[in-house]
Each structure stands twice: as structure tokens, then as C-alpha cells.
């Protein structure tokens, strides 16, 4: 009698927090929807093993590790180089040692070599694009397919979805001449993308409908929008959660939640500039002094300079902490706005929470995400004019902006907050029964489970 084996999904993220988190959240969703017939092997480097292992997860998600890459690499470009040139061989060895053969691989779409590994082994590959779909359209159809990495540099505007929307040349840092090696890796990833068997997008169809439709019309592989890939499914669990250093904390022990409980409704500006790339000390000083002068309530999450910032800007109006449970904070009724670096995961959390944004992009895909927030969705304002990444924004400009942004009774503020709530409703509908994301996740699961059932 034939024995049908469980579906075995091997997941290979790029080794950084902003890539690991959404792929782990997807794994938890997949397992929750088919808990008895799916196994996940989640591959991380040794550097990320402890922190990833400390997070609560279902028993049928197991971790596997490959050695750390580029032991001497400390600069961003050096780390990318190590991942792209040193991780393939250890992954091959890991796959050779698995007790159960993989049914499907889900790999970060940037890791083009992982698509090659799957193809050589006859394992279906789902490429997981970790940021917004508009960035994929720009990279694949303009920079890669049309070979515009040189010609685009001479113009200021790009018609990135024909007849729908224009973007500025400045919104594509890959083309600014300082990211040549990253650009070459990105182009290689585009070359291999159609060789995957599926494409997973951590977006919500209703957020980017025109570009998603255009993508489906131009790529032949199945495409699934499966966002938001954020931990909304764990909001009911208040027992414990894990910070980015892998330390499990009891939620009741954190004073920032108590502090938020005592602030007026929609009065607090939540500030986070991400967990990896940083802004200059000079800009941090301008921001902290502006917060002090503006008298706007704020909760600021930042690591390295917390003691110094506390001296400058803290008092009864503000709080500076090294870590927080970001989604719970954004959903707190006292939070009325979100100053963000425009990382995609963070922005989707803000959309899910229904808050307006102050955008402060730092690098890579972030200027284009800022453009979506401000110009397309109309739920935020820029801190930097035209998103010039090297601009120093002075405290006086920030003070004026903060006071205006947090003025709840202004006509502009009311319209922006109304639109933010509309996006929140849209995101929440997408994950309900028959919602766009829920439907796509079920369709993807059906494909991979059938693949597993065919193995005997």
C-alpha cells in the first residue's frame, strides 16, 4: 500500500532580520493551515540560529544551519558578497543530509543560486520576493529586461508602469553608481527568476493592483500575493515574545506598554529607523533636538545611542527604548503616527495598524516605498524633500513637520488618517475567508501539498 509522505518545505532566506522574519511568518501560516501534513526545514546561518530558535514556533518547523559566511566581512557590500558566493555549497551539503527529501524549496528571490540548486535537484522552487512588487517591476522589466541601467541614469523620470505612474530616477538607489556590485547581483537574480516554479509576493493585491496585474501578464510562472507577512496571527498571545537579540521577555515587564496606556488617544509618534542600516549621528542630533522642541509625544526605538538620546530628548513627553514589540505598539490606541525608514515589513505593519507615516528612507528599496506611501496611497508625508538620501534635515524643519503631522484636527490630517484606516480595512479583509491573500495562500498550499502527495 502506498504511503503518502508529508509535504517537506525547505526554506532559505537571505540571512538578515528583514528577510528571515517575513519568511518565518509565512511558514507559520502554512503550518497552521495544514498542521498534520506539512514539515518545514528553515535554513539560517549560525549567526542567526540562536535568535531564530528562541522565537515561539510550531513543532513541525525545525531549524537547520549552515556556517557563518565571510568571517571578516563587516561592511554591507562585503556581507552581500559572502552570501552570494559562499552559501551555495553548504546548502547543497545540508540538502544531502536531510532525512526526508524536500517537496518544494522556498528561497529568497535575491538568492539566484538557490533557484539553480532546486532546478538541478528537480525540486520545485518558490521564489519569495521580500519587498514591494513595484521594486520587482523596476528591477526586472526596466533595469534587467530593457537593459536600462545606463540609459535611465540620464533621465530624471521613469514610466515604471505604463500609463499608470511615474517614478523619479532618485527613487532607484541601485542606479546611483554607489551600488554597482549589488546591482549586478540584482540583475543575476532577475535572470534566474523565471526559472523558479512559483513567485511569492509579500504584498496585498489591493495595495499594488496595477503592477501586480502587469507582472502576471508578463511572467509565465504562477504568482501569489500572500501578504501581510507580519505576525498578526500571534497578537492574541500575550504570554511572551522575543526581542531581536533572542531574549524572551514577558510582555508585562515592559514599561513602554504601561507608558502608552497613560497617553491620550492618537497622541504618540512611534519612531523606528530599522535594525540594520543607520543614520548619521548629526541627523540623530537634529531629530532628538527637534523632538525636545516640538513637545510632541513619542516612543523612539533605537539601539546604539539610547543613553545619549535619553539625555537630549526624554522627559514626560517621550520614551527611548532599545526594542519593542512593534506591531503591538502600532496597534495601540495612543499611537497616532509612524516615522519609519520605509522597510517593507515595517510599512506593512503600519498599514495593518491603520496609522499615517512620516517617511525617512535610508537605502535600497526604501525611496520607492516612500513614494508609494506619499504619492500613491496618500497616507504619509516625507521628512526629506524628494527623498535625497544624503540630505541633513534640520531641527527647525522637523519641529514644524512634527507639530503639523500630529495635529489631529486639521483637514489634511483627518483626510490622511481616514485613508490610513481604509488601507487597514483592506489589509484585514485580505486575510479573511475569500480575501485575496487567503485565497492565494490556499492555492499555493494546494500546489505544494499535491506535490508531496505524489511522492510515495
C-alpha positions in Angstrom: 0.0 0.0 0.0 1.4 3.4 -1.0 2.4 5.7 1.9 1.9 9.4 1.3 4.7 11.4 2.9 4.1 14.8 4.4 4.9 17.9 2.4 8.5 18.9 3.2 9.3 22.5 2.6 12.9 23.7 2.8 13.0 27.5 3.3 16.2 29.5 2.5 16.1 33.2 3.5 18.8 35.8 2.9 20.5 35.9 6.4 19.2 39.2 7.8 16.3 40.1 10.1 14.2 41.8 7.4 14.3 38.7 5.2 14.1 36.0 7.9 11.0 37.4 9.6 8.6 37.5 6.7 9.6 34.0 5.5 9.2 32.6 9.0 5.8 34.2 9.3 4.8 32.6 6.0 6.0 29.2 7.3 3.9 29.6 10.5 0.8 30.4 8.3 1.4 27.4 6.0 1.8 25.1 9.0 -1.3 26.5 10.8 -3.5 25.8 7.7 -2.3 22.2 7.3 -0.7 21.2 10.6 -0.7 17.4 10.1 0.7 17.2 6.6 3.5 19.7 6.3 7.0 19.8 7.7 9.3 22.9 7.4 13.1 23.0 7.5 14.1 26.6 7.9 17.8 27.3 7.0 19.8 30.0 8.7 23.4 30.8 9.2 25.0 30.1 12.6 24.9 33.8 13.3 21.1 33.8 13.2 20.5 30.4 14.8 20.1 31.3 18.4 17.8 34.3 17.9 15.6 32.4 15.4 15.5 29.3 17.7 14.3 31.4 20.7 11.2 32.5 18.9 8.0 30.5 19.5 7.2 28.3 16.6 5.1 25.1 15.8 6.8 21.8 16.5 6.9 20.9 12.8 9.1 23.9 11.9 12.7 22.8 12.5 15.8 24.9 12.1 19.0 23.9 10.2 22.1 25.9 10.0 25.0 26.5 7.6 28.3 28.0 8.7 28.7 31.7 9.0 29.8 33.5 5.9 32.6 35.9 5.3 34.0 35.8 8.8 35.9 39.1 8.2 33.0 40.8 6.4 31.6 43.8 8.3 30.6 46.2 5.6 27.2 45.8 4.0 28.6 45.1 0.5 31.1 42.6 1.9 28.3 40.7 3.6 26.2 40.5 0.4 29.3 39.3 -1.5 29.8 36.5 1.1 26.2 35.4 0.9 26.1 35.3 -2.9 29.4 33.4 -3.3 29.8 31.2 -0.2 26.4 29.9 0.9 25.5 27.7 -2.0 27.9 24.8 -1.3 26.9 24.5 2.4 23.2 24.4 1.4 24.0 21.6 -1.1 25.6 19.6 1.8 22.7 20.3 4.1 20.2 19.1 1.5 22.3 15.9 1.0 21.9 15.2 4.8 18.2 15.6 5.2 16.2 12.6 6.3 13.2 13.4 4.1 13.7 14.7 0.6 12.3 18.2 0.0 8.9 18.6 -1.7 9.5 22.2 -2.5 12.0 24.9 -1.7 11.0 28.5 -0.8 14.1 30.7 -1.3 14.7 34.4 -1.1 14.4 35.6 -4.7 17.7 37.5 -4.3 19.5 34.2 -3.9 19.5 33.2 -7.6 21.9 30.4 -6.9 19.2 28.7 -4.7 16.9 28.5 -7.7 19.7 26.7 -9.5 20.2 24.3 -6.7 16.5 23.4 -6.8 16.5 23.0 -10.6 19.5 20.7 -10.6 17.8 18.5 -7.9 14.4 18.6 -9.6 12.9 20.3 -6.5 10.2 22.9 -7.4 11.3 26.3 -6.2 9.1 29.2 -5.0 11.0 32.5 -5.2 10.0 34.8 -2.3 10.4 38.5 -3.2 10.9 40.2 0.1 9.9 43.8 -0.7 7.2 45.6 -2.7 6.1 44.5 -6.1 6.8 47.9 -7.7 10.5 47.4 -6.9 10.4 44.0 -8.7 8.8 45.6 -11.7 11.5 48.2 -11.9 14.4 45.8 -11.5 13.0 43.1 -13.8 11.3 45.0 -16.7 13.3 48.2 -16.8 16.8 47.6 -15.4 17.2 44.0 -16.4 14.9 43.2 -19.4 15.2 46.5 -21.1 18.9 46.9 -20.1 18.2 50.5 -18.9 20.8 50.6 -16.1 22.8 53.0 -18.2 20.2 54.9 -20.2 18.0 55.5 -17.1 20.8 57.4 -15.4 20.5 60.3 -17.9 16.8 61.0 -17.2 15.0 62.1 -14.1 11.7 60.2 -14.6 10.8 56.6 -15.5 7.4 55.4 -16.6 7.6 52.4 -14.4 4.0 51.1 -15.0 3.0 52.3 -18.5 0.1 54.8 -18.3 -0.2 54.4 -14.6 2.6 56.1 -12.7 6.0 57.7 -13.0 8.9 57.5 -10.6 12.0 59.6 -10.1 15.4 58.4 -11.0 16.3 59.2 -7.4 13.8 56.6 -6.2 16.1 53.8 -7.5 19.4 53.9 -5.5 20.6 50.8 -7.3 21.4 53.1 -10.2 23.2 55.9 -8.3 26.7 54.4 -9.1 27.5 53.5 -5.5 25.8 50.1 -5.6 27.4 48.6 -8.8 28.1 45.1 -7.2 24.6 45.0 -5.6 23.1 45.9 -9.0 24.9 43.1 -10.7 23.6 40.6 -8.1 20.1 42.0 -8.5 20.3 41.6 -12.3 21.5 38.0 -11.8 18.5 37.4 -9.6 16.2 38.8 -12.3 17.8 36.4 -14.9 17.0 33.4 -12.7 13.6 34.5 -11.5 11.6 32.9 -14.4 13.4 29.6 -13.8 11.6 29.3 -10.5 8.2 27.4 -10.5 6.3 29.9 -8.3 6.7 33.6 -7.3 5.5 34.7 -3.8 4.9 38.4 -3.1 4.6 39.6 0.5 2.2 42.3 -0.6 -1.5 42.7 -0.6 -3.1 42.7 -4.1 -5.3 45.7 -3.3 -2.2 47.8 -2.4 -0.4 47.4 -5.7 -3.1 46.1 -8.2 -1.8 47.7 -11.4 1.8 46.5 -11.0 0.7 43.0 -9.9 -1.6 42.7 -12.9 1.2 43.9 -15.2 3.6 41.4 -13.6 1.2 38.5 -14.1 0.7 39.5 -17.8 4.5 39.4 -18.4 5.7 36.4 -16.4 4.6 32.9 -17.1 5.1 31.3 -13.7 2.2 31.3 -11.1 2.3 34.5 -8.9 0.7 34.6 -5.5 0.3 37.8 -3.3 0.4 36.4 0.2 0.9 39.5 2.5 0.8 40.8 5.1 3.7 38.6 6.1 3.7 40.0 9.6 2.9 38.2 12.9 -0.7 39.3 13.1 -1.6 35.7 13.9 0.2 35.9 17.3 -1.5 39.1 18.6 -3.7 37.0 20.9 -0.6 35.5 22.7 0.4 37.9 25.4 2.4 35.4 27.4 5.8 36.1 25.9 7.6 37.4 22.9 11.2 37.6 21.7 13.4 40.6 21.0 15.9 40.8 18.2 18.7 39.6 20.5 16.9 36.4 21.0 15.9 37.2 24.6 12.4 36.1 25.6 10.5 38.7 27.5 7.3 38.7 29.5 5.1 41.4 28.0 4.1 42.7 31.4 7.6 43.6 32.3 8.0 46.3 29.6 7.3 49.9 30.9 6.7 51.2 27.4 3.3 49.5 27.2 2.3 51.0 30.6 3.6 54.4 29.4 1.5 54.1 26.2 -1.6 53.2 28.3 -1.3 56.6 30.0 -1.1 58.7 26.9 -4.1 60.3 25.1 -5.6 58.6 22.1 -3.6 59.1 18.9 -1.1 61.4 20.6 2.1 59.4 20.3 4.5 59.4 17.4 6.2 56.0 17.1 9.8 56.2 15.6 11.9 53.4 14.2 14.7 53.6 11.7 15.1 49.9 11.3 17.5 47.3 12.8 20.4 47.2 10.3 21.4 50.4 8.4 21.7 53.5 10.4 21.5 57.3 10.0 24.3 59.7 10.9 25.0 61.0 14.4 24.4 64.5 13.1 21.0 63.6 11.9 20.2 61.8 15.1 21.1 65.0 17.0 18.8 67.1 14.8 15.9 64.6 15.3 16.4 64.4 19.1 16.6 68.1 19.5 13.5 68.6 17.3 11.6 66.1 19.4 12.6 68.1 22.5 11.5 71.4 21.0 8.3 70.2 19.4 6.7 68.9 22.6 5.2 66.0 20.6 4.8 62.7 22.5 6.9 60.0 21.1 8.2 56.4 21.5 11.5 56.0 19.8 13.1 52.6 19.3 16.9 52.8 18.7 19.8 50.7 19.9 23.3 52.1 19.9 22.8 55.7 21.1 19.9 55.2 23.6 21.6 56.7 26.7 22.7 59.9 24.8 19.3 60.4 23.2 17.6 60.0 26.5 19.7 62.9 27.8 18.7 65.1 24.9 15.1 64.5 24.3 13.4 62.5 27.1 11.0 63.7 29.7 7.4 63.0 30.4 6.6 63.6 26.7 8.8 60.8 25.3 10.4 57.4 25.8 13.5 55.9 24.1 13.9 52.1 24.2 16.3 49.6 22.6 13.5 47.3 21.4 9.7 46.9 21.4 7.0 44.6 20.1 6.4 46.9 17.1 3.1 45.5 15.8 1.5 45.7 19.2 2.8 49.3 19.6 1.5 50.4 16.3 -1.9 48.9 17.1 -2.0 50.7 20.5 -4.8 53.3 20.6 -2.4 56.0 21.9 -0.2 55.8 18.7 -1.2 58.3 16.1 1.7 58.2 13.6 4.7 56.3 12.5 8.1 57.7 11.5 9.7 54.9 9.5 12.8 54.1 7.4 10.4 52.5 4.9 11.4 48.9 5.2 8.7 46.9 3.6 7.9 44.7 6.6 7.6 47.7 8.9 5.4 49.6 6.4 3.0 46.7 6.1 2.8 46.6 9.9 1.9 50.3 9.8 -0.7 49.7 7.1 -2.2 46.8 9.1 -2.4 49.1 12.2 -4.0 51.9 10.2 -1.5 54.7 11.1 -0.2 57.5 8.8 3.5 57.7 8.1 6.4 60.1 8.1 8.8 58.6 5.6 12.6 58.6 6.1 14.2 56.2 3.6 17.9 55.3 4.1 18.8 52.9 1.2 17.9 50.4 -1.5 14.2 49.9 -2.0 13.1 52.4 0.7 12.8 55.6 -1.5 10.4 53.8 -3.8 8.3 52.6 -0.8 8.3 56.2 0.4 6.9 57.2 -3.0 4.1 54.6 -2.7 3.2 55.9 0.8 3.2 59.6 0.0 2.1 59.8 -3.7 0.1 56.6 -4.4 -1.6 55.7 -1.2 -1.6 59.2 0.2 -1.1 58.1 3.8 2.0 60.0 4.7 4.5 62.9 4.3 8.2 63.0 3.5 10.7 64.1 6.2 13.3 64.6 3.4 12.3 66.6 0.4 12.5 64.4 -2.7 13.9 61.6 -0.5 17.6 62.6 -1.2 19.3 60.0 1.0 22.3 62.2 2.0 20.2 65.3 3.0 20.6 66.5 6.6 17.2 67.7 7.7 17.5 70.4 10.3 15.7 70.5 13.7 13.6 73.6 12.8 12.2 71.9 9.7 11.5 68.8 11.7 9.7 70.7 14.5 7.3 72.3 12.1 6.6 69.0 10.4 6.1 67.1 13.7 3.6 69.6 15.0 1.6 69.7 11.8 1.7 65.9 11.4 0.4 65.2 14.9 -2.3 67.9 14.7 -5.3 65.6 14.6 -7.9 68.3 14.0 -6.5 69.7 10.7 -8.3 68.9 7.5 -5.2 67.4 5.9 -4.6 65.3 9.0 -8.2 64.0 9.0 -8.1 63.0 5.4 -4.8 61.2 5.8 -5.9 59.3 8.8 -9.2 58.4 7.1 -7.2 56.9 4.2 -4.9 55.1 6.6 -8.0 53.4 8.1 -9.2 52.4 4.7 -5.9 50.7 4.0 -6.1 49.0 7.3 -9.5 47.6 6.5 -8.3 46.5 3.1 -5.4 44.6 4.7 -7.6 42.9 7.2 -10.1 41.9 4.6 -7.3 40.3 2.5 -6.6 37.7 5.2 -10.2 36.8 5.9 -12.1 33.9 4.2 -12.2 34.6 0.5 -9.9 37.5 0.8 -7.2 38.0 -1.8 -4.2 36.8 0.3 -6.1 34.0 2.0 -7.2 32.7 -1.4 -3.6 32.9 -2.8 -2.1 31.1 0.2 -4.7 28.3 -0.2 -3.9 28.0 -3.9 -0.1 27.8 -3.3 -0.6 25.3 -0.5 -2.8 23.1 -2.8 0.0 23.0 -5.3 2.8 22.1 -2.9 0.7 19.6 -0.9 -0.3 17.8 -4.1 3.4 17.6 -4.9 4.0 16.0 -1.6 1.1 13.6 -2.0 2.6 12.4 -5.3 5.7 11.1 -3.5 5.4 7.6 -2.2 
